[in-house]
Amino acid sequence: MHPMSVNTAPSKRILIIQYSFSAQTRKLVRSMMEGLEEYPVSLFRERLRPITEQHFPIGTIPKIVKKMVVTMFRQRVPIHPLSPQCFEDYDLIILAGPTWSYNPSGPVLSLLDRDGERLFRDQTVLPVISCRGFWRTHWWGIRSLLRKLGATVPNRVVFNHPTKEPWCTIGVFLKLAGKIPERMPLMRKHYKTYGHTRSQMAEARRFGEMIGRALIQGDGLEELDFRTKLAIFEG
């Protein structure tokens, strides 16, 4: 747990729970926190820690295929206990994680199963999704699960990889296999970089500012428009 405060008398308390497999979610969250810190808020960040280490890159093709299959069926990945501070009252909980085969990641699903009722009931929760491109099933699924647990889910933040298909899928697959697709002769023209760009990080920071401003002013998060061309690439 890493407590962070903007000033000595913060008026809003925000809990950020994150799981990051390949560092992409972590970078988005860091940028959003920079934006939030422009306002009088107190931030508490909790990283979900799987009991069994999840390796990135995965390595061999058979291991990747196996991972894709089990995550498609929402296999849980057990996690270590949360810090006690997570169960305090907050004005907002941000739940951030990657998409695994159209679904929330295994560690996030384990969190919802084990701690969801105690953690999210009567709380406002904003999901943050980092994905290759197919985020809607993830969003619909996690919204439904959170609402069943008694949470209010007013909106969502989604960032996908800004690369056209099929090159995005091919590039991610190669990256999972431990390759460097952006240096391959056939790929580098179409696949410039893995994951989210600097422009997207700047947009995530702006989103953090929007959220902080809305909380301080008492505006509803459902009124915020996060579906920008920088965040969601429609290539």
DRENVO-986739 format. One record per residue (C-alpha): residue number from 1; residue in three letters; x, y, z. Coordinates in pm, whole numbers. Example, Ala and Ser with C-alpha at 12.3 -4.5 7.8 and 13.67 -1.06 7.14 Angstrom:
! residues 2
<nr=1 rest=ALA c1=1230 c2=-450 c3=780>
<nr=2 rest=SER c1=1367 c2=-106 c3=714>
This chain:
! residues 235
<nr=1 rest=MET c1=0 c2=0 c3=0>
<nr=2 rest=HIS c1=135 c2=339 c3=-96>
<nr=3 rest=PRO c1=-52 c2=633 c3=65>
<nr=4 rest=MET c1=-18 c2=958 c3=-121>
<nr=5 rest=SER c1=-172 c2=1293 c3=-35>
<nr=6 rest=VAL c1=-184 c2=1624 c3=-217>
<nr=7 rest=ASN c1=-218 c2=1843 c3=88>
<nr=8 rest=THR c1=-264 c2=1811 c3=463>
<nr=9 rest=ALA c1=-643 c2=1833 c3=448>
<nr=10 rest=PRO c1=-764 c2=1635 c3=148>
<nr=11 rest=SER c1=-1136 c2=1657 c3=88>
<nr=12 rest=LYS c1=-1172 c2=1338 c3=-118>
<nr=13 rest=ARG c1=-1033 c2=989 c3=-66>
<nr=14 rest=ILE c1=-963 c2=761 c3=-362>
<nr=15 rest=LEU c1=-859 c2=397 c3=-354>
<nr=16 rest=ILE c1=-682 c2=265 c3=-663>
<nr=17 rest=ILE c1=-667 c2=-114 c3=-699>
<nr=18 rest=GLN c1=-459 c2=-231 c3=-992>
<nr=19 rest=TYR c1=-325 c2=-542 c3=-1155>
<nr=20 rest=SER c1=-73 c2=-505 c3=-1436>
<nr=21 rest=PHE c1=57 c2=-802 c3=-1633>
<nr=22 rest=SER c1=283 c2=-631 c3=-1888>
<nr=23 rest=ALA c1=321 c2=-287 c3=-1724>
<nr=24 rest=GLN c1=61 c2=-122 c3=-1949>
<nr=25 rest=THR c1=-204 c2=-82 c3=-1678>
<nr=26 rest=ARG c1=60 c2=40 c3=-1435>
<nr=27 rest=LYS c1=165 c2=317 c3=-1674>
<nr=28 rest=LEU c1=-194 c2=427 c3=-1729>
<nr=29 rest=VAL c1=-262 c2=437 c3=-1356>
<nr=30 rest=ARG c1=54 c2=635 c3=-1288>
<nr=31 rest=SER c1=-50 c2=895 c3=-1545>
<nr=32 rest=MET c1=-404 c2=915 c3=-1407>
<nr=33 rest=MET c1=-264 c2=965 c3=-1058>
<nr=34 rest=GLU c1=-56 c2=1258 c3=-1180>
<nr=35 rest=GLY c1=-375 c2=1421 c3=-1303>
<nr=36 rest=LEU c1=-569 c2=1343 c3=-985>
<nr=37 rest=GLU c1=-295 c2=1498 c3=-775>
<nr=38 rest=GLU c1=-374 c2=1837 c3=-927>
<nr=39 rest=TYR c1=-670 c2=1843 c3=-687>
<nr=40 rest=PRO c1=-707 c2=1811 c3=-307>
<nr=41 rest=VAL c1=-738 c2=1434 c3=-288>
<nr=42 rest=SER c1=-578 c2=1154 c3=-91>
<nr=43 rest=LEU c1=-473 c2=856 c3=-303>
<nr=44 rest=PHE c1=-418 c2=503 c3=-177>
<nr=45 rest=ARG c1=-288 c2=249 c3=-426>
<nr=46 rest=GLU c1=-303 c2=-127 c3=-386>
<nr=47 rest=ARG c1=-135 c2=-366 c3=-629>
<nr=48 rest=LEU c1=-291 c2=-710 c3=-663>
<nr=49 rest=ARG c1=-20 c2=-971 c3=-603>
<nr=50 rest=PRO c1=-81 c2=-1318 c3=-746>
<nr=51 rest=ILE c1=28 c2=-1604 c3=-521>
<nr=52 rest=THR c1=179 c2=-1776 c3=-825>
<nr=53 rest=GLU c1=394 c2=-1541 c3=-1030>
<nr=54 rest=GLN c1=249 c2=-1452 c3=-1371>
<nr=55 rest=HIS c1=537 c2=-1430 c3=-1618>
<nr=56 rest=PHE c1=556 c2=-1179 c3=-1904>
<nr=57 rest=PRO c1=643 c2=-1266 c3=-2169>
<nr=58 rest=ILE c1=476 c2=-1606 c3=-2142>
<nr=59 rest=GLY c1=731 c2=-1774 c3=-2369>
<nr=60 rest=THR c1=638 c2=-2071 c3=-2583>
<nr=61 rest=ILE c1=347 c2=-2092 c3=-2827>
<nr=62 rest=PRO c1=183 c2=-2387 c3=-2642>
<nr=63 rest=LYS c1=192 c2=-2188 c3=-2317>
<nr=64 rest=ILE c1=34 c2=-1887 c3=-2488>
<nr=65 rest=VAL c1=-245 c2=-2098 c3=-2638>
<nr=66 rest=LYS c1=-313 c2=-2259 c3=-2301>
<nr=67 rest=LYS c1=-327 c2=-1918 c3=-2134>
<nr=68 rest=MET c1=-569 c2=-1789 c3=-2396>
<nr=69 rest=VAL c1=-802 c2=-2086 c3=-2347>
<nr=70 rest=VAL c1=-814 c2=-2080 c3=-1967>
<nr=71 rest=THR c1=-860 c2=-1703 c3=-1952>
<nr=72 rest=MET c1=-1144 c2=-1724 c3=-2203>
<nr=73 rest=PHE c1=-1325 c2=-1933 c3=-1943>
<nr=74 rest=ARG c1=-1244 c2=-1678 c3=-1669>
<nr=75 rest=GLN c1=-992 c2=-1884 c3=-1477>
<nr=76 rest=ARG c1=-916 c2=-1724 c3=-1143>
<nr=77 rest=VAL c1=-561 c2=-1641 c3=-1032>
<nr=78 rest=PRO c1=-545 c2=-1645 c3=-649>
<nr=79 rest=ILE c1=-400 c2=-1332 c3=-490>
<nr=80 rest=HIS c1=-242 c2=-1238 c3=-158>
<nr=81 rest=PRO c1=-458 c2=-1063 c3=104>
<nr=82 rest=LEU c1=-528 c2=-693 c3=61>
<nr=83 rest=SER c1=-400 c2=-425 c3=295>
<nr=84 rest=PRO c1=-646 c2=-333 c3=574>
<nr=85 rest=GLN c1=-671 c2=23 c3=439>
<nr=86 rest=CYS c1=-857 c2=-110 c3=135>
<nr=87 rest=PHE c1=-1164 c2=-174 c3=347>
<nr=88 rest=GLU c1=-1206 c2=182 c3=466>
<nr=89 rest=ASP c1=-1460 c2=423 c3=318>
<nr=90 rest=TYR c1=-1367 c2=606 c3=-1>
<nr=91 rest=ASP c1=-1529 c2=863 c3=-224>
<nr=92 rest=LEU c1=-1417 c2=661 c3=-526>
<nr=93 rest=ILE c1=-1255 c2=326 c3=-599>
<nr=94 rest=ILE c1=-1067 c2=291 c3=-928>
<nr=95 rest=LEU c1=-1032 c2=-74 c3=-1032>
<nr=96 rest=ALA c1=-770 c2=-106 c3=-1306>
<nr=97 rest=GLY c1=-654 c2=-408 c3=-1501>
<nr=98 rest=PRO c1=-593 c2=-561 c3=-1843>
<nr=99 rest=THR c1=-826 c2=-759 c3=-2065>
<nr=100 rest=TRP c1=-748 c2=-1131 c3=-2081>
<nr=101 rest=SER c1=-926 c2=-1305 c3=-2371>
<nr=102 rest=TYR c1=-1221 c2=-1062 c3=-2365>
<nr=103 rest=ASN c1=-1255 c2=-1087 c3=-1984>
<nr=104 rest=PRO c1=-1122 c2=-920 c3=-1670>
<nr=105 rest=SER c1=-787 c2=-1067 c3=-1566>
<nr=106 rest=GLY c1=-767 c2=-1367 c3=-1334>
<nr=107 rest=PRO c1=-635 c2=-1168 c3=-1034>
<nr=108 rest=VAL c1=-920 c2=-915 c3=-1064>
<nr=109 rest=LEU c1=-1176 c2=-1196 c3=-1084>
<nr=110 rest=SER c1=-1025 c2=-1351 c3=-770>
<nr=111 rest=LEU c1=-1053 c2=-1016 c3=-595>
<nr=112 rest=LEU c1=-1421 c2=-990 c3=-686>
<nr=113 rest=ASP c1=-1489 c2=-1345 c3=-565>
<nr=114 rest=ARG c1=-1306 c2=-1318 c3=-234>
<nr=115 rest=ASP c1=-1339 c2=-956 c3=-126>
<nr=116 rest=GLY c1=-1597 c2=-805 c3=-357>
<nr=117 rest=GLU c1=-1893 c2=-794 c3=-119>
<nr=118 rest=ARG c1=-1696 c2=-632 c3=162>
<nr=119 rest=LEU c1=-1489 c2=-408 c3=-62>
<nr=120 rest=PHE c1=-1735 c2=-270 c3=-315>
<nr=121 rest=ARG c1=-2082 c2=-267 c3=-155>
<nr=122 rest=ASP c1=-2220 c2=89 c3=-140>
<nr=123 rest=GLN c1=-1905 c2=224 c3=-305>
<nr=124 rest=THR c1=-1864 c2=412 c3=-633>
<nr=125 rest=VAL c1=-1632 c2=215 c3=-861>
<nr=126 rest=LEU c1=-1470 c2=332 c3=-1184>
<nr=127 rest=PRO c1=-1319 c2=47 c3=-1392>
<nr=128 rest=VAL c1=-1006 c2=126 c3=-1594>
<nr=129 rest=ILE c1=-940 c2=-117 c3=-1878>
<nr=130 rest=SER c1=-616 c2=-166 c3=-2071>
<nr=131 rest=CYS c1=-660 c2=-389 c3=-2373>
<nr=132 rest=ARG c1=-543 c2=-483 c3=-2720>
<nr=133 rest=GLY c1=-871 c2=-388 c3=-2881>
<nr=134 rest=PHE c1=-1168 c2=-596 c3=-2772>
<nr=135 rest=TRP c1=-1283 c2=-430 c3=-2451>
<nr=136 rest=ARG c1=-1663 c2=-435 c3=-2461>
<nr=137 rest=THR c1=-1715 c2=-787 c3=-2323>
<nr=138 rest=HIS c1=-1471 c2=-705 c3=-2042>
<nr=139 rest=TRP c1=-1662 c2=-384 c3=-1964>
<nr=140 rest=TRP c1=-2005 c2=-545 c3=-1971>
<nr=141 rest=GLY c1=-1881 c2=-832 c3=-1755>
<nr=142 rest=ILE c1=-1709 c2=-631 c3=-1486>
<nr=143 rest=ARG c1=-1992 c2=-378 c3=-1469>
<nr=144 rest=SER c1=-2240 c2=-661 c3=-1413>
<nr=145 rest=LEU c1=-2023 c2=-826 c3=-1147>
<nr=146 rest=LEU c1=-1968 c2=-500 c3=-959>
<nr=147 rest=ARG c1=-2337 c2=-410 c3=-964>
<nr=148 rest=LYS c1=-2427 c2=-755 c3=-827>
<nr=149 rest=LEU c1=-2188 c2=-682 c3=-541>
<nr=150 rest=GLY c1=-2372 c2=-360 c3=-461>
<nr=151 rest=ALA c1=-2140 c2=-107 c3=-625>
<nr=152 rest=THR c1=-2237 c2=198 c3=-826>
<nr=153 rest=VAL c1=-2057 c2=198 c3=-1162>
<nr=154 rest=PRO c1=-2111 c2=541 c3=-1324>
<nr=155 rest=ASN c1=-1861 c2=521 c3=-1609>
<nr=156 rest=ARG c1=-1547 c2=351 c3=-1740>
<nr=157 rest=VAL c1=-1204 c2=444 c3=-1876>
<nr=158 rest=VAL c1=-1075 c2=233 c3=-2165>
<nr=159 rest=PHE c1=-741 c2=251 c3=-2347>
<nr=160 rest=ASN c1=-662 c2=12 c3=-2630>
<nr=161 rest=HIS c1=-347 c2=-38 c3=-2835>
<nr=162 rest=PRO c1=-341 c2=214 c3=-3124>
<nr=163 rest=THR c1=-238 c2=-28 c3=-3399>
<nr=164 rest=LYS c1=-450 c2=-152 c3=-3687>
<nr=165 rest=GLU c1=-559 c2=-514 c3=-3712>
<nr=166 rest=PRO c1=-444 c2=-776 c3=-3789>
<nr=167 rest=TRP c1=-103 c2=-631 c3=-3703>
<nr=168 rest=CYS c1=-202 c2=-550 c3=-3346>
<nr=169 rest=THR c1=-307 c2=-907 c3=-3268>
<nr=170 rest=ILE c1=-2 c2=-1053 c3=-3442>
<nr=171 rest=GLY c1=229 c2=-812 c3=-3262>
<nr=172 rest=VAL c1=83 c2=-885 c3=-2919>
<nr=173 rest=PHE c1=107 c2=-1260 c3=-2983>
<nr=174 rest=LEU c1=473 c2=-1227 c3=-3081>
<nr=175 rest=LYS c1=540 c2=-1009 c3=-2777>
<nr=176 rest=LEU c1=385 c2=-1272 c3=-2550>
<nr=177 rest=ALA c1=621 c2=-1523 c3=-2711>
<nr=178 rest=GLY c1=920 c2=-1310 c3=-2614>
<nr=179 rest=LYS c1=984 c2=-1168 c3=-2961>
<nr=180 rest=ILE c1=1039 c2=-805 c3=-3063>
<nr=181 rest=PRO c1=789 c2=-753 c3=-3348>
<nr=182 rest=GLU c1=873 c2=-384 c3=-3390>
<nr=183 rest=ARG c1=1219 c2=-490 c3=-3513>
<nr=184 rest=MET c1=1104 c2=-764 c3=-3750>
<nr=185 rest=PRO c1=1130 c2=-671 c3=-4121>
<nr=186 rest=LEU c1=775 c2=-785 c3=-4199>
<nr=187 rest=MET c1=621 c2=-623 c3=-3890>
<nr=188 rest=ARG c1=799 c2=-297 c3=-3819>
<nr=189 rest=LYS c1=622 c2=-103 c3=-4094>
<nr=190 rest=HIS c1=282 c2=-188 c3=-3942>
<nr=191 rest=TYR c1=367 c2=-238 c3=-3575>
<nr=192 rest=LYS c1=557 c2=58 c3=-3430>
<nr=193 rest=THR c1=539 c2=-18 c3=-3059>
<nr=194 rest=TYR c1=382 c2=-251 c3=-2807>
<nr=195 rest=GLY c1=110 c2=-119 c3=-2583>
<nr=196 rest=HIS c1=7 c2=237 c3=-2509>
<nr=197 rest=THR c1=176 c2=547 c3=-2650>
<nr=198 rest=ARG c1=304 c2=864 c3=-2485>
<nr=199 rest=SER c1=5 c2=1049 c3=-2625>
<nr=200 rest=GLN c1=-222 c2=802 c3=-2451>
<nr=201 rest=MET c1=-33 c2=853 c3=-2126>
<nr=202 rest=ALA c1=-95 c2=1226 c3=-2158>
<nr=203 rest=GLU c1=-462 c2=1155 c3=-2222>
<nr=204 rest=ALA c1=-476 c2=933 c3=-1913>
<nr=205 rest=ARG c1=-333 c2=1220 c3=-1711>
<nr=206 rest=ARG c1=-603 c2=1449 c3=-1850>
<nr=207 rest=PHE c1=-867 c2=1193 c3=-1754>
<nr=208 rest=GLY c1=-725 c2=1195 c3=-1401>
<nr=209 rest=GLU c1=-766 c2=1572 c3=-1390>
<nr=210 rest=MET c1=-1125 c2=1538 c3=-1513>
<nr=211 rest=ILE c1=-1205 c2=1286 c3=-1241>
<nr=212 rest=GLY c1=-1042 c2=1494 c3=-968>
<nr=213 rest=ARG c1=-1224 c2=1808 c3=-1077>
<nr=214 rest=ALA c1=-1559 c2=1629 c3=-1090>
<nr=215 rest=LEU c1=-1513 c2=1485 c3=-740>
<nr=216 rest=ILE c1=-1417 c2=1820 c3=-589>
<nr=217 rest=GLN c1=-1701 c2=2004 c3=-762>
<nr=218 rest=GLY c1=-1956 c2=1736 c3=-679>
<nr=219 rest=ASP c1=-2027 c2=1657 c3=-1044>
<nr=220 rest=GLY c1=-2138 c2=1310 c3=-1152>
<nr=221 rest=LEU c1=-1874 c2=1089 c3=-1310>
<nr=222 rest=GLU c1=-2136 c2=962 c3=-1553>
<nr=223 rest=GLU c1=-2122 c2=1302 c3=-1723>
<nr=224 rest=LEU c1=-1754 c2=1268 c3=-1816>
<nr=225 rest=ASP c1=-1664 c2=1168 c3=-2171>
<nr=226 rest=PHE c1=-1367 c2=932 c3=-2177>
<nr=227 rest=ARG c1=-1434 c2=791 c3=-2522>
<nr=228 rest=THR c1=-1183 c2=997 c3=-2716>
<nr=229 rest=LYS c1=-990 c2=907 c3=-3030>
<nr=230 rest=LEU c1=-666 c2=895 c3=-2833>
<nr=231 rest=ALA c1=-804 c2=653 c3=-2576>
<nr=232 rest=ILE c1=-1001 c2=420 c3=-2801>
<nr=233 rest=PHE c1=-838 c2=360 c3=-3137>
<nr=234 rest=GLU c1=-1087 c2=261 c3=-3405>
<nr=235 rest=GLY c1=-841 c2=149 c3=-3672>
